[in-house]
Amino acid sequence: MSAPLFRLKPGLRLVLASASPRRRRFMEEWGLPFSSCVPEAAEPRPLPGEEPAAYVRRAAAAKARAALELLGGPAPDRLLLAADTIVALGDALLGKPRDDGDALRMLRELSGREHHVISGVCLVAPDGGEHLFSESSGVRFHPWPDDVLRAYVRTGEPLDKAGAYAVQGQGAFLVAEVHGSWSNVVGLPVTTLAARLMELGLLLPGDGARAPAASAPEVYDPGVFS
């Protein structure tokens, strides 16, 4: 078993306000133990004229605050991490498709064009302070013919993905270029996140100690957030 890449500040525990298997995997790859608190609540709707980056930061903060309500507020031994990711094509936000037809429509719109994947992150520090940031990555699709897009839709992968594709899954073939953070397109800008946590003194480099045996993270309250 390899030694963890990172470790939390001594005495600190991490709570992930997300059910996303991709975000969980990033924390596991860092070697950080964590528990999950996934509140059931509707994501906020974009406000008229609201920039995509401002919206996704607001959505991440809403997730964090909903989780804090379940947890009973901030705690001096807890770091809370919440994130949200959206796909923007021009001024239009592409959410998760309603059905196969909607997924095909989104993929046709993205084919041969560049769009942006924007992630918002909200950290709630042990003192209760909120630290919000967002990151945007440009993604250009290859101009795929309709029969290829239909074949991808039939795999079922697009249905629970914003923008109707997963760059880390079968949908990787759709993408010709990524400008910026690849992990951000997956759902978490890990470079910026690690740098911010280290600046705050909440994340430290691994010290060579072996990681404990992996176990399923505790889940405070299962829900619909991803």
Secondary structure, DSSP 8 states (H G I E B T S, - for coil): ----SEEE-TT-EEEE----HHHHHHHHHHT--EEE-----------TT--HHHHHHHHHHHHHHHHHHHHTS--TTEEEEEEEEEEEETTEEE---SSHHHHHHHHHHHTTSEEEEEEEEEEE-TTS-EEEEEEEEEEEE----HHHHHHHHHTSGGGGSGGG--TTTGGGGGEEEEES-HHHHHT--HHHHHHHHHHTT-EEE--S----------BSS--S--
